């Protein structure tokens, strides 16, 4: 199992390697009481973190998902997921990681599995083009909303239900709609039961940004040939690693501790920069997890603190040509997290041509993976030389098992960092404010006071509109 373990190298976070902006062992020792309290809280509150049980308690769910996929695969060419936030970012991250960017264009790669489309927004042009693209009689539409009141997802559901019933009838529509939602409450479960739609459940206590390892993410993964058992096994393995008491050997706890101390030193930006295209959307998923969980106005006793790190997405080597200039020579306000792999699933040799041109000839005979790894190491060196704290996460290979580890490590790190910050990492009142304003603007019953509040807002001054 050890050879499948992902690695967190945090040497370049430390004073010995990056100088005065680095973290010392004394810095870590200074917050030892906070660390001890956070450790205890992670044990005491584990039963309230239902997402931590997902690697262990879903044998029946996995069996049902795989049986359902086997039943439906001969009947469909496309799978459309309607969801937003974690309901979209998690499935997108895992799909890109395991199946790559060109899955939809490659029948040979899919081998009978469907094209996957994730409709994570309500831009009417995008939705219209998607609906023009798919064959309604051979597309499964997966609707994901725990509450069943997510305006974006439920509007998509209402549109597709109406279209399907008009085009192919209610009976066929029943076969081509699947709902993932709460088992006990909300509009979607009521509709699904009334219409007899196939249904999978989001466990109580599993919020959207922590939901990739339940049917929210496992359903599209199962349909696209991803080994969901290995994904969960990777998460379970990381759970074992996160139970280690020694913080220097606990990747999730150390990741959180280093970010917490960095924030106390005004390094409030967390850059996630994979050097593997397959990990590109891990950055997007991470951005929601980190921002929505840790950006809070109040601490746990109600003090106004306005805290939280700002996640930034980057991709190596692409963003060496757009962002790294800022990271190496700009302000000391960032922690840069590089991600790489020991093994690529494919490689291409660079031919030995143009040998009479030294600025090109040196590339000949190398492979693209060797060049990309060198670019990652060069960025790490440039950051270290500039005194900019950074760390590196390395996957032995990009596989279901390693991705399960990555997802679970970041989830535990988020919860642990929330404990260090003394905030609730599992609510999102700022998100709810925007939702409530939308409901009011659209005239949803019960939101009349919010509508009055919006109507009373100061009118905009035309002078400041150019």
TORKEKE-512861 format. One record per residue (C-alpha): residue number from 1; x, y, z. Coordinates in steps of 0.001 Angstrom, whole numbers, plus 524288, in hexadecimal, padded with zeros to 5 digits. Last residue first. Layout:
N
(site NUM,(X,Y,Z))
...
# end
This chain:
466
(site 466,(7B2F4,8D7FB,7B9F9))
(site 465,(7AA82,8D4FA,7C5CB))
(site 464,(7AEC0,8DD03,7D182))
(site 463,(7A699,8E8EE,7CE32))
(site 462,(79AB9,8E028,7CC7F))
(site 461,(79A2B,8DEE3,7DB6E))
(site 460,(794D3,8D1A2,7DF66))
(site 459,(788C0,8D187,7E7F1))
(site 458,(78B4C,8CEE0,7F647))
(site 457,(7855E,8C1E3,7FB06))
(site 456,(7773D,8C2E4,7FF81))
(site 455,(77242,8B9F2,7F4AF))
(site 454,(77BC9,8AF7E,7F921))
(site 453,(776E7,8B037,80723))
(site 452,(768DE,8AFC9,80267))
(site 451,(76C1E,8A38F,7FA97))
(site 450,(77263,89D8A,806BD))
(site 449,(76601,8A05C,80E62))
(site 448,(75DB2,89A21,803A9))
(site 447,(76589,88D9A,803AC))
(site 446,(75AE2,88443,8081C))
(site 445,(75567,88202,7FA8E))
(site 444,(75FCE,8824D,7EFDA))
(site 443,(75EB8,88F12,7E84E))
(site 442,(76A43,88D63,7DF2C))
(site 441,(771DD,8986C,7E591))
(site 440,(76F1E,892AB,7F2EF))
(site 439,(773DF,88511,7EF43))
(site 438,(7802E,88B00,7E981))
(site 437,(7829A,892C8,7F5ED))
(site 436,(780FC,88664,7FDEE))
(site 435,(78AE9,87F39,7F5A7))
(site 434,(794B1,88A4E,7F6FF))
(site 433,(79338,88A6A,805C4))
(site 432,(7943E,87B8E,80616))
(site 431,(7A1A0,87C10,7FFC9))
(site 430,(7A693,8853F,80A56))
(site 429,(7A0B1,87C60,814A6))
(site 428,(7A902,870E0,81016))
(site 427,(7A9D7,86685,81AC4))
(site 426,(7B372,85B50,81C5E))
(site 425,(7C05A,8619B,82006))
(site 424,(7BACF,867C4,82C54))
(site 423,(7C584,870A7,8318B))
(site 422,(7CFDF,86F68,83C13))
(site 421,(7DB06,871A2,83267))
(site 420,(7E20E,86575,83726))
(site 419,(7D543,85DE6,83685))
(site 418,(7D29A,862C4,828C5))
(site 417,(7E054,85EA5,824EA))
(site 416,(7DD3E,850E5,8299D))
(site 415,(7D0AC,85053,821A9))
(site 414,(7D78E,8553F,81578))
(site 413,(7E307,84BF8,81753))
(site 412,(7D96B,840A1,818B0))
(site 411,(7D2E8,8444D,80BCE))
(site 410,(7DFF3,846A7,80513))
(site 409,(7E4F0,83948,80921))
(site 408,(7D846,832BB,804EE))
(site 407,(7D8C9,8382B,7F733))
(site 406,(7E739,83529,7F57C))
(site 405,(7E636,82741,7FAB6))
(site 404,(7DA9E,823FE,7F203))
(site 403,(7E264,82999,7E6AD))
(site 402,(7ED95,82058,7E9F2))
(site 401,(7E4C1,81462,7EA0A))
(site 400,(7DD5B,81833,7DDBB))
(site 399,(7E9FF,81A3B,7D688))
(site 398,(7F388,8251A,7D361))
(site 397,(8004C,81E82,7D6B3))
(site 396,(809C2,81F23,7E22C))
(site 395,(802D8,82BFA,7E553))
(site 394,(80B83,83714,7E9DA))
(site 393,(80722,842A6,7F215))
(site 392,(810FA,84DB5,7F27A))
(site 391,(8129F,8591C,7FBC2))
(site 390,(81551,86787,7FA6F))
(site 389,(81A04,8731C,80263))
(site 388,(81FD2,87E20,7FA20))
(site 387,(82DED,8816F,7FD99))
(site 386,(8314F,88522,7EFA1))
(site 385,(83A99,8798B,7EE84))
(site 384,(82FDC,8708B,7F370))
(site 383,(82632,875A7,7E968))
(site 382,(83014,8744A,7DE5F))
(site 381,(833A8,8669A,7E2FD))
(site 380,(8258A,86206,7E34D))
(site 379,(8236D,867FD,7D5E5))
(site 378,(82F73,860E5,7D0B3))
(site 377,(82AF4,85406,7D6A0))
(site 376,(81DD3,85580,7CFD8))
(site 375,(82441,858FC,7C2E7))
(site 374,(82D54,84D46,7C430))
(site 373,(82191,84473,7C679))
(site 372,(81B26,84A0D,7BA3D))
(site 371,(82764,84808,7B210))
(site 370,(8290F,83A14,7B6AD))
(site 369,(81AB5,83765,7B3D7))
(site 368,(81C29,83D17,7A63A))
(site 367,(82768,833D6,7A36F))
(site 366,(835A2,836F6,7A0F5))
(site 365,(83D11,83307,794B0))
(site 364,(83D1A,8409B,78EE5))
(site 363,(83AF1,84BC2,79879))
(site 362,(8492A,85041,7980F))
(site 361,(847AF,85295,78975))
(site 360,(83E84,85DEF,78B2A))
(site 359,(846C4,868E6,79115))
(site 358,(85315,86256,78BEA))
(site 357,(84E83,86360,77DB7))
(site 356,(856CC,85A04,77597))
(site 355,(84FAC,84EC0,77C00))
(site 354,(84318,8533A,7756B))
(site 353,(83E3E,84539,7767B))
(site 352,(83F4D,83AB4,780BF))
(site 351,(830E2,837AE,78247))
(site 350,(829AD,83A97,78F08))
(site 349,(824AF,82DD9,79487))
(site 348,(8167C,82C6A,79876))
(site 347,(8111D,826A1,7A515))
(site 346,(804E1,81FCE,7A9B3))
(site 345,(7FED9,81BF1,7B6A9))
(site 344,(8084E,824E8,7BDE6))
(site 343,(80F7A,820A6,7CA21))
(site 342,(815B6,82749,7D5D3))
(site 341,(80B05,83186,7D66E))
(site 340,(80A45,83FF9,7D94B))
(site 339,(8038C,84A37,7E192))
(site 338,(808F9,8576D,7E586))
(site 337,(8034C,85EEA,7F0FB))
(site 336,(8070D,86D43,7F158))
(site 335,(804FA,87461,7FE35))
(site 334,(802CE,882B4,7FBB0))
(site 333,(803B6,8904F,801AD))
(site 332,(8122C,89344,8001C))
(site 331,(80FC4,89D44,7F576))
(site 330,(8141B,89B6A,7E75E))
(site 329,(820F3,89637,7E213))
(site 328,(81F3C,8876A,7E1A1))
(site 327,(81076,88652,7E23E))
(site 326,(80DDF,891F9,7D978))
(site 325,(816FB,88D14,7CED0))
(site 324,(810C4,87FAF,7D0BD))
(site 323,(80391,8846A,7CBCC))
(site 322,(80345,88512,7BCED))
(site 321,(80E13,87D66,7B63D))
(site 320,(810AE,8744F,7C1A3))
(site 319,(80201,87319,7C0D8))
(site 318,(8024A,86914,7B5FC))
(site 317,(80CAF,86063,7BC3E))
(site 316,(80623,85E87,7C554))
(site 315,(7F818,861E4,7C831))
(site 314,(7F2D7,86C57,7D164))
(site 313,(7E703,86E20,7DA1A))
(site 312,(7E6E0,877CF,7E553))
(site 311,(7E134,8755E,7F2D2))
(site 310,(7DF3E,880FC,7FBF5))
(site 309,(7E14E,87DA1,80A3A))
(site 308,(7D6F3,8811A,8142C))
(site 307,(7D393,88A80,81F05))
(site 306,(7C994,8952D,82158))
(site 305,(7CAE8,8948B,83048))
(site 304,(7BDF5,89964,835BB))
(site 303,(7BC67,89281,842C8))
(site 302,(7B118,888EC,843AA))
(site 301,(7B698,87E56,84C5C))
(site 300,(7BAAF,87533,84160))
(site 299,(7C104,87FF5,83963))
(site 298,(7B93B,88907,830B9))
(site 297,(7BB2A,88EA6,8231B))
(site 296,(7BFD6,8821F,81CC4))
(site 295,(7C826,87DCC,8113F))
(site 294,(7CCCC,87059,8157B))
(site 293,(7C2DF,866D0,80FF9))
(site 292,(7BE4C,86E34,803F5))
(site 291,(7CBF7,87233,7FFF6))
(site 290,(7D385,86599,8027D))
(site 289,(7C982,85BFE,7FD17))
(site 288,(7C5C7,864CF,7F1BD))
(site 287,(7D3DC,8670A,7EDA3))
(site 286,(7D72C,858AE,7EFAA))
(site 285,(7CD08,85481,7E58D))
(site 284,(7D28A,85E43,7DBDB))
(site 283,(7E080,85A05,7DEA1))
(site 282,(7DCCF,84BA6,7DD4B))
(site 281,(7D82A,8503E,7D00A))
(site 280,(7E5E2,85093,7CA52))
(site 279,(7EA26,8437E,7CFE2))
(site 278,(7E9D6,83C69,7C2BC))
(site 277,(7F1C1,84776,7BCE4))
(site 276,(7FD1F,84418,7C5D5))
(site 275,(805DF,84E93,7CB96))
(site 274,(7FBCC,85231,7D5D5))
(site 273,(7FBC1,8600E,7DB39))
(site 272,(7F325,862F7,7E70A))
(site 271,(7F615,870B6,7EBCC))
(site 270,(7F1E1,873A2,7F9CA))
(site 269,(7F145,88238,7FCA6))
(site 268,(7F135,88761,80AA0))
(site 267,(7FFA7,88868,80D48))
(site 266,(7FDE8,892FB,8179F))
(site 265,(806FB,88C4D,82173))
(site 264,(7FB54,88710,8291F))
(site 263,(7F681,881A7,81C21))
(site 262,(80357,87A41,81AAA))
(site 261,(8014B,87459,8282A))
(site 260,(7F3F5,86F46,82415))
(site 259,(7F900,86A94,816EC))
(site 258,(803EE,862EE,81D5F))
(site 257,(7FAB9,85D13,82769))
(site 256,(7F0D2,85903,81D10))
(site 255,(7FAB6,851D5,8148B))
(site 254,(800A1,84BE3,820E1))
(site 253,(7F36C,8469D,8252C))
(site 252,(7F061,840FB,817D0))
(site 251,(7FDAF,83AB6,815D2))
(site 250,(7FF23,8347A,82356))
(site 249,(80D6E,830BC,824DB))
(site 248,(8121B,83DB5,82A67))
(site 247,(80574,83E75,8323B))
(site 246,(80902,83239,839CF))
(site 245,(7FBC6,82CD3,83E34))
(site 244,(7F96F,824D9,831EA))
(site 243,(7EAC5,8241C,82F3C))
(site 242,(7EC4C,82BA7,82287))
(site 241,(7F437,82087,81CC2))
(site 240,(7E932,81707,81FA3))
(site 239,(7DF58,8204B,8195D))
(site 238,(7E86D,820EE,80D9C))
(site 237,(7E6F0,8123E,80BF2))
(site 236,(7D821,81377,80CE9))
(site 235,(7D83B,81E0C,8026D))
(site 234,(7E048,81569,7F974))
(site 233,(7D6E6,80A24,7FBD7))
(site 232,(7CB8C,8130D,7F849))
(site 231,(7D18C,81635,7EB19))
(site 230,(7D539,807E2,7E94C))
(site 229,(7C6F5,803F8,7EB2E))
(site 228,(7C2DA,80EBC,7E1CA))
(site 227,(7CAD8,808FA,7D6B8))
(site 226,(7C7D6,812E5,7CC0D))
(site 225,(7C0D8,80D51,7C032))
(site 224,(7B94E,8197C,7BC97))
(site 223,(7AC4F,814FC,7C22D))
(site 222,(7B2A8,811FD,7CF4E))
(site 221,(7B8FA,81F63,7CFCC))
(site 220,(7AC23,82622,7CCA0))
(site 219,(7A5C5,81F11,7D82C))
(site 218,(7B141,81FC5,7E19C))
(site 217,(7B1BB,82E8A,7E1EF))
(site 216,(7A473,831F5,7E797))
(site 215,(7A2C8,823BB,7EB98))
(site 214,(7AC57,825C2,7F6FD))
(site 213,(7BB11,8281A,7F5ED))
(site 212,(7B98D,8353E,7EF14))
(site 211,(7B0C6,83AA8,7F9DB))
(site 210,(7B9A8,8431D,8025E))
(site 209,(7B731,84FB5,7FAB6))
(site 208,(7A8B3,84CBB,7FA72))
(site 207,(7A70F,84A27,808E8))
(site 206,(7A689,83C7F,80EA5))
(site 205,(79FD5,83CDA,81BF1))
(site 204,(79425,834F0,81790))
(site 203,(79807,82B9B,80CD0))
(site 202,(7959F,82F87,7FEAA))
(site 201,(78C26,8259A,7F91E))
(site 200,(78A14,81EDD,7EC36))
(site 199,(77D3F,81EED,7E4C2))
(site 198,(77762,818D8,7D893))
(site 197,(76B54,820C8,7D54C))
(site 196,(75DCB,81C29,7D98E))
(site 195,(7570E,8290A,7D627))
(site 194,(75184,82B35,7E3E5))
(site 193,(75DCC,825AB,7EA18))
(site 192,(766CA,82E3D,7E207))
(site 191,(75E58,83A3F,7E442))
(site 190,(75E73,838B0,7F305))
(site 189,(76D00,835A0,7F2E2))
(site 188,(76F75,841E2,7EAEB))
(site 187,(76786,84B0A,7F35D))
(site 186,(76EC7,84917,80015))
(site 185,(76F85,83F26,80AFE))
(site 184,(77269,8312E,80EE4))
(site 183,(77AF7,82A58,80506))
(site 182,(78254,8369F,80142))
(site 181,(785E8,83775,7F2E6))
(site 180,(78B3E,8306E,7E718))
(site 179,(780D1,82F7A,7DC90))
(site 178,(780AE,82738,7D042))
(site 177,(77926,82AC8,7C3F1))
(site 176,(77979,82288,7B797))
(site 175,(7704F,8177F,7BB8B))
(site 174,(76591,82069,7C073))
(site 173,(766C8,8284E,7B3F4))
(site 172,(763AC,81BF7,7AC3A))
(site 171,(756D0,81A84,7B39A))
(site 170,(75393,82900,7B339))
(site 169,(75489,82AB7,7A48D))
(site 168,(75FFC,82BDC,79B09))
(site 167,(76009,839D9,79620))
(site 166,(75642,84104,79ECB))
(site 165,(759D0,83935,7AAED))
(site 164,(76821,83B70,7A841))
(site 163,(766B5,84A07,7A651))
(site 162,(75EBE,84C22,7B2BF))
(site 161,(767DE,843EE,7BAF2))
(site 160,(773A6,84AA7,7B4CA))
(site 159,(76EF9,85862,7B7F9))
(site 158,(76A8F,8552E,7C5D5))
(site 157,(77772,84E56,7C895))
(site 156,(77F60,859E8,7C3A6))
(site 155,(77741,862ED,7CC49))
(site 154,(779A7,85978,7D783))
(site 153,(78843,85A01,7D59D))
(site 152,(78943,868D3,7D551))
(site 151,(77F4E,86B98,7DFF4))
(site 150,(7847F,861A5,7E9A4))
(site 149,(777C5,85DCA,7F059))
(site 148,(778D6,84F00,7F039))
(site 147,(780B7,85008,7FCA0))
(site 146,(78AA7,845B7,7F8E8))
(site 145,(78AF4,84984,7EAA5))
(site 144,(79039,840EC,7DFBF))
(site 143,(7885A,83E39,7D369))
(site 142,(78DDF,833B2,7CA78))
(site 141,(788BF,833E4,7BC7C))
(site 140,(78AEB,82755,7B4DA))
(site 139,(78BDA,82981,7A642))
(site 138,(787B1,82003,79B97))
(site 137,(779E0,8248E,7983E))
(site 136,(77D54,832D9,799F4))
(site 135,(788B2,831FD,79071))
(site 134,(7921B,83C70,79538))
(site 133,(797E9,8481E,78E23))
(site 132,(78C6F,85162,78D03))
(site 131,(78A26,85024,79BAC))
(site 130,(79862,8537B,79E12))
(site 129,(797A4,85F48,7952F))
(site 128,(78B84,86452,79C39))
(site 127,(791D7,86246,7A987))
(site 126,(79DEC,869D6,7A573))
(site 125,(7963E,87522,79FA8))
(site 124,(78D2D,87598,7AB65))
(site 123,(7984A,87753,7B535))
(site 122,(792EE,86F2B,7C060))
(site 121,(79F6A,86952,7C5C6))
(site 120,(7A536,85C30,7C966))
(site 119,(7A07B,85443,7BDE0))
(site 118,(7A9D1,848CD,7BE8C))
(site 117,(7AA2D,84134,7B1C8))
(site 116,(7AF5A,83353,7B165))
(site 115,(7AFCB,82B42,7A4F3))
(site 114,(7AAEE,81DB9,7A7E9))
(site 113,(7B272,8110F,7AA14))
(site 112,(7B2D3,80757,79EE3))
(site 111,(7C18E,80646,79DE0))
(site 110,(7C3CA,8146D,7A23E))
(site 109,(7D1EE,814FC,79DC3))
(site 108,(7CEF8,80F6C,7904D))
(site 107,(7C315,8184F,78F25))
(site 106,(7CC19,82414,79127))
(site 105,(7C67D,831D6,79000))
(site 104,(7BF38,831AF,79CFA))
(site 103,(7CB20,82CFA,7A46F))
(site 102,(7D416,83787,79F1E))
(site 101,(7D844,83E43,7ABC0))
(site 100,(7DC89,83275,7B37B))
(site 99,(7D5DC,82640,7B88E))
(site 98,(7DB6C,8251E,7C647))
(site 97,(7DEC4,832F4,7CA5E))
(site 96,(7D523,839BD,7C14B))
(site 95,(7C9E1,83161,7C649))
(site 94,(7CE31,8330F,7D469))
(site 93,(7CEB7,841DE,7D3AA))
(site 92,(7C1FF,84303,7CC02))
(site 91,(7BAA6,83A3B,7D584))
(site 90,(7BF89,8426C,7E0F8))
(site 89,(7BD15,84FA0,7DA8F))
(site 88,(7AF10,84CB3,7D6A0))
(site 87,(7A7E2,848AA,7E2F7))
(site 86,(7B21B,85005,7EABD))
(site 85,(7AD25,85CE2,7E55A))
(site 84,(7A208,85AF6,7DBB2))
(site 83,(79A78,84F67,7D684))
(site 82,(793E4,84A4E,7CA3B))
(site 81,(79BC5,83EBE,7C565))
(site 80,(799B3,83AA4,7B73B))
(site 79,(79D2C,82CAF,7B388))
(site 78,(79E30,82973,7A51E))
(site 77,(79D24,81DAA,79C0D))
(site 76,(7929A,8166A,7A389))
(site 75,(78AFE,809A6,7A39B))
(site 74,(79613,7FFCA,7A3EF))
(site 73,(79BC7,806E1,7AFD2))
(site 72,(78F2A,806DE,7B7B4))
(site 71,(78F1E,7F96F,7BDFA))
(site 70,(79DCB,7F902,7C061))
(site 69,(79D31,80696,7C64C))
(site 68,(79216,802A0,7CF44))
(site 67,(7995C,7F683,7D3AA))
(site 66,(7A5A1,7FE7C,7D65B))
(site 65,(79E1C,808AB,7DDFF))
(site 64,(796B2,7FE6A,7E5DF))
(site 63,(7A337,7F750,7E98E))
(site 62,(7A9D0,80411,7ED49))
(site 61,(79E42,807D7,7F5D0))
(site 60,(79E26,7FA78,7FC58))
(site 59,(7ACA2,7FB50,7FF7A))
(site 58,(7AB62,80974,803D7))
(site 57,(7AF3F,809DC,81229))
(site 56,(7BE12,80A0E,8123C))
(site 55,(7C3D3,81481,80946))
(site 54,(7B7F3,81D28,80BF7))
(site 53,(7B9E2,81D76,81AB4))
(site 52,(7C1D7,82A12,81AAA))
(site 51,(7B725,830D3,812CF))
(site 50,(7AE2B,82F4F,81E92))
(site 49,(7B5EE,83960,82633))
(site 48,(7AD26,83A15,8323A))
(site 47,(7B22E,82CDC,83709))
(site 46,(7C002,83223,835D3))
(site 45,(7BD69,83D5D,83F21))
(site 44,(7C4B2,837E7,84AEA))
(site 43,(7CFF2,83285,842D5))
(site 42,(7D217,83E90,83A6B))
(site 41,(7CFC2,846EC,84681))
(site 40,(7DAC0,84017,84DC8))
(site 39,(7E43E,842AB,842BB))
(site 38,(7DFD9,850DE,84215))
(site 37,(7E213,85286,850AA))
(site 36,(7EFBF,84CAF,84FA1))
(site 35,(7F2E4,85582,8441C))
(site 34,(7EE02,86178,84B5A))
(site 33,(7F65E,85DE7,8571C))
(site 32,(80227,85B96,84E4C))
(site 31,(800A4,8691D,8483B))
(site 30,(80E0C,86E0D,84C71))
(site 29,(8142A,860E3,8491D))
(site 28,(810E0,862E3,83ACC))
(site 27,(81710,8704D,83AA4))
(site 26,(822B9,86AB4,84218))
(site 25,(82465,8609F,83749))
(site 24,(8261D,86C41,82E72))
(site 23,(81D9E,870A7,82321))
(site 22,(82354,877D1,8178B))
(site 21,(82253,8863B,8149B))
(site 20,(82FBE,888BA,81A75))
(site 19,(836F7,87EA9,8126F))
(site 18,(831E6,8756E,80808))
(site 17,(838BA,86893,80B29))
(site 16,(83C42,868C8,81996))
(site 15,(83055,8713E,81C74))
(site 14,(8271C,86664,8185E))
(site 13,(81C7C,865D5,80E09))
(site 12,(82662,860F9,8042F))
(site 11,(82834,85446,80B99))
(site 10,(8199C,8515E,80AB0))
(site 9,(819EF,8451E,8024B))
(site 8,(80CA7,83E66,802DA))
(site 7,(80CE7,830D5,7FCE3))
(site 6,(8021B,8284E,7F744))
(site 5,(80284,81A39,7FBC5))
(site 4,(8017E,80F56,7F1B1))
(site 3,(80F2D,809FE,7F4AE))
(site 2,(80B3F,8093D,80306))
(site 1,(80000,80000,80000))
# end
